[in-house]
Amino acid sequence: MSKKPRFNFKLRLPEILLVFFILISGLSLGFKSGSFILNLKQIGFSIVSSVEKSVNYVFTSVSNTVNAVSELRQLKKDYNDLVLKLENYEEMQRNNAEIRKENERLKEQLDFSISLDEKNIPSRIISRDLDSSYSYLTIDKGSVNGIRKGMPVIAFQNGNNGLVGKVVQVGTFTAQIMPIYNIDNIVSARVQQTRDLGLVNGLGSLDQPLNLKYIRKSIASDLNYGDVIVTSGENDNYMKDIPIGTISKISILDYESSLAIELTPILDFSRLENVIVVNQKELNDRKDN
């Protein structure tokens, strides 16, 4: 028994829209003329115009969608470009701020260097040994720059000048400094206010205080926390009255004949970048330039 062919007929949206516009057009014409007598010419025009309108509507919708996608893609690209430019601008601003700070530090050092009576060589710390009690700093100037062994080293930091140490080894283009916190560095010093004489030595670490020894117990009442300790200028090792540190602790020990005094260094060695090596044997001729 043969099967009868089955017809699968489905209306799609365009066909439905077409039929709908035909009906509307016919009704509109009927009402407009006062009767339902059809005018084929008018109906044909209405159908054609309705189809054109539908096609134009579909084409415009598709075109607007394509344009919207394209504009969205362009907006996303423009947004990414702006984000990148903003990041580059912020990075440039940070770099400019760092450069300004560095220039300010260098200007302070230069002004201080020019103000010194003695000839001097501004230098930069390029490495430091922090692993032992015998710590050293290495600077980027050497014998070709006029640096000699035994020269004192000072620095200007945050509006204060202070003692760094002394040159102990000199190469052609670099030199090594023994800082005041090195356990082997002993500096002749005075209490700035009372002028009492003592010796300052380090404990081997920039995180530990300095020790001031041989200050008489009898002047304990004359000392205060924050009093400044300076170089004595004796033995020609260092210039006179260069700040070393401030008193942070005073102890009176029964078994000691002198006070046990701890100092906080004037300079923050952990942040120290630039130093000045001083030649005490020559005057600073750059003051006249």
Salt bridges, closest charged atoms under 4 A:
GLU15 OE2 - ARG12 NH2 3.08
ASP81 OD2 - LYS77 NZ 3.23
GLU91 OE1 - ARG94 NH2 2.69
GLU102 OE1 - ARG105 NH2 2.52
ASP111 OD2 - LYS107 NZ 2.97
ASP117 OD1 - LYS287 NZ 3.54
ASP196 OD1 - ARG216 NH2 2.62
GLU234 OE2 - ARG190 NH2 3.05
ASP241 OD1 - ARG195 NH2 3.12
ASP268 OD2 - ARG271 NE 3.78
GLU273 OE2 - ARG105 NE 3.65
GLU282 OE1 - LYS119 NZ 3.58
